[in-house]
């Protein structure tokens, strides 16, 4: 990084929304605490730029602007690749106070990003979570994509408990269990009486299947889907106990 530069009070830096958006914004209460701290003590951790735009420190900039404090910023080497900057952003935010769910959903977003070349196992390891919980998050992303943004931002989503009562949860494992129960209660009406969700035996197999036929797309040929599902079961066999 280059030397730290100090901006004038009120000056605002542009944001690289794609890279800074790899991690969620602070909640309203967290932002208020951050703003009050910067109002009293000034900005102690510089905002990080890459090619002139913020990649780490959106919330600190908002706090500086709200408290009439000058912004300190330092620039990453512009010879870094975008992937290297992604790794940096993920790394510094992993060490901050992200909740477990926010870490899981950040890893989920990375693993489903078309530009990501890391395996699920490597993504999970880099974020300090288990492969199993990341796989569950990916399942939620594919079946209830509308839940991803609130979970990513640390907010609860509505689910139906095992006793049929409506509740809210921010726990990926609980939401996954709810979706699996919901799935088991759905009988798909096809001419073959067939559903890939019940036919494919492993989650890894289902992940692979959806990658082949396209997520949430109509393939049209049910026989083709059944063939791919059979291959998924062959490639990802259930281990004997």
C-alpha positions in Angstrom: 0.0 0.0 0.0 1.0 3.6 -0.6 1.3 6.3 2.1 -1.9 7.4 3.8 -3.6 10.5 2.4 -5.9 12.8 4.3 -9.0 14.3 2.6 -10.7 17.5 3.5 -13.8 17.3 5.7 -16.8 16.5 3.6 -14.9 15.1 0.7 -16.3 11.8 -0.5 -14.6 8.9 -2.3 -16.3 6.7 -5.0 -17.0 3.1 -4.1 -16.3 -0.1 -6.0 -19.7 -1.6 -5.3 -18.8 -5.0 -6.6 -15.7 -5.5 -4.5 -16.8 -3.6 -1.4 -20.1 -5.4 -1.6 -18.4 -8.8 -1.0 -19.2 -8.1 2.7 -22.4 -6.6 4.1 -23.0 -3.1 5.3 -23.2 -2.5 9.0 -26.7 -2.7 10.6 -28.4 0.6 11.5 -27.4 0.2 15.2 -23.8 -0.8 14.3 -23.5 2.2 12.0 -24.7 4.5 14.8 -22.1 3.1 17.2 -19.4 3.5 14.5 -20.4 7.0 13.8 -20.4 8.0 17.4 -16.9 6.4 17.9 -15.5 8.3 14.9 -17.1 11.5 16.1 -15.3 11.2 19.4 -12.0 9.7 18.4 -11.6 10.3 14.6 -11.0 7.6 12.0 -8.3 5.2 13.3 -8.4 2.6 10.6 -7.8 4.1 7.1 -10.2 3.4 4.2 -8.7 1.2 1.6 -8.8 2.1 -2.1 -8.0 0.2 -5.3 -7.6 2.2 -8.5 -9.1 5.2 -6.7 -12.3 3.5 -5.4 -13.2 2.2 -2.0 -12.9 -1.6 -1.6 -12.9 -1.6 2.2 -14.4 1.1 4.4 -17.9 2.1 3.0 -19.3 2.3 6.5 -16.3 4.2 7.8 -16.8 6.8 5.1 -20.4 7.2 5.9 -19.5 7.7 9.6 -16.8 10.3 8.7 -19.3 12.3 6.6 -22.0 12.1 9.3 -19.6 13.3 12.0 -17.7 15.9 10.0 -14.5 14.1 10.4 -11.8 13.9 7.6 -11.3 10.7 5.7 -7.9 8.9 5.8 -7.3 6.5 2.9 -4.6 4.3 1.6 -4.3 2.8 -1.9 -3.6 -0.8 -2.8 -1.0 -1.4 -5.4 -2.9 -1.0 -8.7 -0.9 -3.9 -10.3 -3.0 -6.3 -8.1 -5.5 -8.4 -10.0 -9.2 -8.1 -9.2 -9.1 -11.7 -7.7 -6.2 -10.7 -5.4 -8.2 -7.7 -4.2 -11.2 -10.0 -3.6 -9.0 -12.1 -1.4 -7.8 -9.1 0.5 -11.3 -7.7 1.1 -12.5 -11.1 2.2 -9.5 -11.6 4.5 -9.7 -8.3 6.3 -13.4 -8.6 6.9 -13.1 -12.2 8.1 -11.1 -10.9 11.0 -13.7 -8.3 11.8 -16.9 -8.7 13.7 -19.0 -10.4 11.1 -21.6 -12.7 12.6 -21.3 -16.5 11.8 -24.3 -16.2 9.4 -22.7 -13.2 7.6 -19.5 -15.1 7.1 -21.5 -18.1 5.8 -23.5 -16.0 3.4 -20.3 -14.1 2.2 -18.7 -17.5 1.5 -21.9 -18.6 -0.3 -21.9 -15.5 -2.5 -18.3 -16.1 -3.4 -18.8 -19.8 -4.2 -21.7 -19.0 -6.5 -20.0 -16.1 -8.3 -19.4 -17.1 -11.9 -15.9 -15.6 -11.7 -14.9 -17.7 -8.7 -12.4 -20.5 -9.5 -12.0 -21.9 -6.0 -13.6 -25.2 -4.9 -16.3 -25.2 -2.3 -13.9 -26.8 0.1 -11.3 -24.0 -0.4 -13.9 -21.2 -0.1 -15.1 -22.8 3.2 -11.6 -23.1 4.5 -10.8 -19.5 3.6 -13.9 -18.2 5.5 -13.3 -20.5 8.5 -16.5 -22.4 8.1 -17.4 -26.1 7.4 -18.1 -27.4 3.9 -21.4 -28.8 5.2 -22.7 -25.4 6.3 -21.6 -23.8 3.1 -23.4 -26.5 1.1 -26.5 -25.8 3.2 -26.2 -22.1 2.4 -25.9 -22.8 -1.3 -29.1 -24.9 -1.1 -30.9 -21.9 0.5 -29.5 -19.6 -2.3 -30.9 -21.9 -5.0 -34.3 -22.6 -3.4 -35.0 -19.3 -1.7 -32.8 -16.7 -3.3 -34.9 -13.9 -1.7 -33.5 -14.9 1.7 -29.9 -14.3 0.7 -29.8 -10.5 1.0 -31.4 -10.2 4.5 -29.2 -13.1 5.8 -26.1 -11.4 4.2 -27.0 -8.2 6.1 -27.5 -10.0 9.4 -31.3 -10.0 9.4 -33.7 -12.8 10.3 -36.1 -14.4 7.7 -39.5 -16.0 8.3 -39.8 -19.8 8.4 -42.3 -22.3 9.7 -41.1 -24.4 12.6 -41.4 -28.2 12.9 -44.6 -27.7 15.0 -46.2 -25.6 12.3 -45.7 -22.3 14.1 -44.3 -19.3 12.2 -41.0 -18.0 13.5 -38.0 -16.1 12.3 -34.4 -17.2 12.2 -30.9 -16.1 11.2 -29.4 -19.5 11.6 -28.5 -21.2 8.3 -28.9 -24.7 9.7 -32.4 -24.0 10.9 -33.5 -22.4 7.6 -31.9 -25.3 5.7 -33.8 -27.8 7.9 -37.1 -25.9 7.2 -36.6 -25.9 3.5 -35.8 -29.7 3.5 -39.0 -30.4 5.4 -40.9 -28.2 2.9 -39.3 -30.1 0.0 -40.3 -33.5 1.4 -43.9 -32.3 1.7 -44.1 -31.3 -2.0 -45.1 -33.9 -4.5 -44.1 -32.9 -8.0 -46.6 -33.7 -10.7 -44.7 -34.9 -13.8 -45.7 -37.5 -16.4 -43.1 -39.8 -14.8 -44.0 -38.9 -11.2 -40.3 -38.0 -10.7 -38.5 -35.3 -8.8 -34.7 -34.7 -8.9 -34.9 -33.5 -5.3 -36.0 -36.9 -4.0 -34.2 -39.0 -6.7 -30.7 -37.6 -6.2 -29.3 -39.0 -2.9 -26.6 -36.5 -1.9 -26.4 -32.7 -1.7 -23.2 -32.7 -3.7 -25.0 -34.6 -6.4 -27.8 -32.1 -6.5 -25.3 -29.2 -6.7 -23.6 -30.9 -9.7 -27.0 -31.7 -11.3 -28.1 -28.0 -11.1 -24.8 -26.9 -12.6 -25.4 -29.2 -15.6 -29.1 -28.3 -16.4 -29.0 -24.7 -15.2 -30.4 -23.4 -12.0 -34.2 -22.8 -12.0 -34.4 -23.2 -15.8 -36.9 -25.3 -17.8 -34.9 -27.9 -19.6 -37.9 -29.2 -21.4 -36.8 -32.8 -21.9 -37.6 -34.8 -18.7 -35.6 -37.8 -20.0 -32.5 -35.7 -20.2 -33.0 -34.5 -16.7 -33.4 -38.0 -15.4 -30.2 -39.1 -17.2 -28.3 -36.3 -15.6 -29.8 -37.2 -12.2 -28.7 -40.8 -12.6 -25.2 -39.6 -13.4 -25.2 -37.4 -10.3 -26.1 -40.4 -8.1 -23.3 -42.4 -9.8 -20.7 -39.6 -9.4 -21.7 -38.8 -5.8 -22.5 -42.1 -4.2 -23.8 -42.4 -0.6 -21.0 -44.0 1.5 -21.9 -47.2 3.2 -21.7 -46.9 7.0 
